[in-house]
Structures are given as C-alpha cells and as structure tokens.
Amino acid sequence: MNSPIPSMFPLLILLLFSSFSQETSAQTHEDFLQCITLYSPASTSKLIYTPINPSYSSVLNISVQNLRFSTPTTPQPLVIVTALSVSHIQTTVVCAKKYGMQIRIRSGGHDYEGLSYVSDVPFVILDLINMRSIEIDEESSTAWVQAGATNGELYYRIAEKSRTLGFPAGVCTSLGSGGHFSGGGYGALMRKYGLAADQVIDAELIDVKGRLLDRKSMGEDLFWAIRGGGGASFGVIVAWKVKLVPVPSTVTVFSVTRTLEQNATNLVYNWQSVAPNLPEDIYLRLIIGRVNSTEEGKMTIQATFNALFLGTNNSLLQLMQERFPELNVTIQDCTEMSWIESVLFFAGFPIKPTELLLNRRPFEARFKAKSDYVKEPIPVFALEGLWERLFEEEAAGGVLLLAPYGGRMSEIPESSTPFPHRAGNLYKIQPYVRWEEEGPEASQKYINWIRRLYSYMTPYVSKHPREAYVNYRDLDIGTNKRGNHTSYKQARIWGAKYFKNNFDRLVKVKTKVDPSNFFRNEQSIPPVA
C-alpha cells in the first residue's frame, strides 16, 4: 500500500458529513444512488450496478460460491457498489448511513451462509473485488494486502518474489482476505505459525464515520477486535499489513488413502492422538467420506491422510515410521516440491501452472457446513456410528474434514486475538455436504442430514460452550430471521461458541466504535444498548 493515512478527510467527504442529520430515516434507494453519484469522483458506470443494468446479474453472481444463495427467490441488493478506491468506500458508508440502507461487505464471497451478499431487508452490497492490490516487501518479509485480494493471489505474488517465504492462511485459494483474515484464517502452516490473523501487524479500516484508520489511529482495542472477531462488525477492512513467514525451499507432501477394509477406523482413531502431538513442522490433515469400492455396487468409507512437511522426504518418512508406523507411509508416497506447489496440492489443483492460483472462483456448489472442536479422542464405536451416517442417501456429497491442532496453536494465549480455540484442542472437525439438485426441498433434505449428524456428534465434542469457528458461519446457531440483527442476549448463544470469553470484550469494542450498530448482519457483534 505504502500510502500514508491522511490526516484529514478529502474535502468532499467533509462536506458530505456536514450536511447530514444524525437521524436515520427510511429513504428510497434512489436517494442513496443520488448521494453516491453526487459525491463519487469516478464514473458511475464503472462503480454502481442496479437491477436495470445489463451487467447487474453477472456482477452479483461472480463471487457467489454457494449456489444455495443464487436462486430466483434469493433476496437481491438494490445496489451493488464495486469500489475502486478508498473514497468510494467512504462515500458508500456515509450515504448508506444517511438513507438507512443496510450494507453487506463482500471481499471474496466464500462465506458459508451468504451473509456478505444476502439480506431480507433492503440492502446494498459494497463489493471490494477491485480492491485487490498486493505489495510484497521481501527485505522486511511483509506484505500489504487489500481486502479483495484472494489467498491464491497472495500466495502467487509471494512466490513471484521468493521461494523461501510463505503465509499461513487457508487452503481454499478463493477466500477474500478481508473476511478470511478477520475471522482467523487457518491452513497447512498453522501448527508452525498459527493463523493469518496472528501475522497481522497493521490494517486500514473505514469506520462508521467514514474515516480511514490505521493501527495507530484506530487504537489497540479495535485492532485486536478485527483480528479474529470478524471485521464486518466494526467497519470496512481496506487492507492488511502482514508478516510473511520463512519456509524451506523444498517441502514434502503425501496423500495416503485407506478404506474400512484397510483398517481405516483404527487409523482414524489413532490419528486423533498422533497428529496434534507431531512436531510443528508437519501438518497431517484427514478427510473422510464414502466412495465406491472395487467390489461392484459396494460402498465403503475412505480416509485420506494429507501431509505437508517443512523438510525433505527422507526426514518425513523417518518421522512417520517413528510416530505413525501403522499408516505405512512409503517413500513412493512422498513428493518433494516448493511451498507454492504444495499450496496447489492442498487445494486439489495440479501443481503446475501456478497461475491456477489466480482463479477467483475455482469451484461452486450448493453446500452446508458446520464446525466442532474435539478435545478427547472419539471412541471407535462412535466413529462407526459416523460411518453409518455417511452411508445414508443424503451423504453422497458429504465429507468430514479434520484439521489437527497442537504446535504453535497451543502456545498462543486464547485472549491474544478474539479467536479463542487454542490449547486443549486435538483438532477441528468440519462436516460438509454438497449437492447438485436445485430447489428448496432438495436443499432442506441435505441440510436436515447435516443437522442430524451434528446432533449425533454432541457427546464427543467440546462442551460449555460447544465451540465453533466463526469463519464457518452457521445460522442454525442462535440466530433469528435472516436480515435481522440479534440482541446481546441472543448473540451470546453463538458469541460464546465462536469467541468464548472474548465475546464480551468484542461487545465493548463494538459499543465504543459503532454504538448505533450500523455495521451488522445476522451474526455480527452487537453493541450494548
């Protein structure tokens, strides 16, 4: 970024503020459009889209990655503002506040419940897809990353500069950094370096008054809140300054699959104790789903063990033979490559060309997901009960994704950022189901399946609270009708799950910086009345 934070607003923003009443009244979106058009310095044809614009649908849907929220009955925004500059964001915030328009802030569109582009009340999408510059400073091992830049774009730009620098963000390459980092952001480097949010050293944010703030001017409380508490509750994230991390020039990966007939149940059971206690240089992920076996017409459960090791294949093989011999990893299973190639490997891409990382929409599906944290190994009989549920008809597109904790994740205090899921967790489990059928009845069938699975898991996961990951938003948790914001009492239900003891501190920050609750969604941090 390198641009200094201005000491005063642009003159137009100041003039705009001076003409505003503090009272919020219900005005038409035409008034909002007039406001944007009057004060935006750019051509409105490049900035504003309404339903009468021929490009409206394509602009709306380009970042919709969950097709559950791309249907003829899905509520659509009255206006989409595709900001090209900081001043466009400021103007959108100020005009929306004046005319009582709710805004939804979209950086990547990967959010599981579509909160960045769906609401049941009249709303505007502030789309940051064009705010995606990335500046890498190899000498200081830092980067400025605008909110609309994806993980894939960041990884690609890092690799352009260095083979020995990386960044510990998500495996999914289409995640926008604005939302991903502000909820925590974990990936294959988390056991070595923690989360994306743990590497944030500065930020730029537009607050409810339209001011552009950096870490110094926003203060440490707000800076703490946006690094894991969800940035959309507090303002519009414009950019992050992050610390890049060292990686070896050569890393090693493997992907080993085992079915029930190959002792998968016992391997999964043992993995629960092995993976979180391995050295921090290895991340051994587990994906479980059903597949067709070699026997015609017979289904089985398959466990896939994916590893990233920050070292050579010989060292990895020795480690596996010592710590997890029953998995029987061989030298043929291991592949040495660069870190950037391992990013492609974990994302499910061919490892070349690296330009695949620049695809902002590598997948799209109808899906529903949840999250849980596991603190004690799930017994074998309970795993077998899980397999029974994966054999059900609705589980054809169902998988369980298990991410091991331990390492650096156990060393960072729960209160260092709003993200509290640190020491004491063996792993995080994400049940996920996708489907092809269109229509609300089909969607409800699969959603009901994953809800039943979630209920079955209750005795085997964290309790008081039953923890959940805020970046895997789940509107099943203590939320009222879509489009409404929750009261403090209602919010405590999901707030305790996402943030544990950090929730009340987030509420205090929210009350201070946005007491009128302008920045809100169904699971945003509420102010205290």
Secondary structure by P-SEA (a helix, b strand, c coil): ccccccccccaaaaaaaaacccccccccaaaaaaaaaaccccccccccccccccaaaaaaacccccccccccccccccbbbbcccaaaaaaaaaaaaaabbbbbbbcccccccccccccccbbbbbcccccbbbbbcccccbbbbcccccaaaaaaaaaacccccccccccccccccccccccccccccccccccccccccccccccccccccccccccaaaaaaaccccccccccccccbbbbbbbccbbbbbbbbbccccaaaaaaaaaaaccccccccbbbbbbbbbbbcccccbbbbbbbbbbbbcccaaaaaaaaaacccccccccccbbbbcaaaaaaaaaccccccccccccccccccccccccccccccccaaaaaaaaaaaaccccccbbbbbbbbcccccccccccccccccccccbbbbbbbbbccccaaaaaaaaaaaaaaaaaaccccccccccccccccccccccccccccccaaaaaaccccccccaaaaaaaaaaaccccccccccccccccc
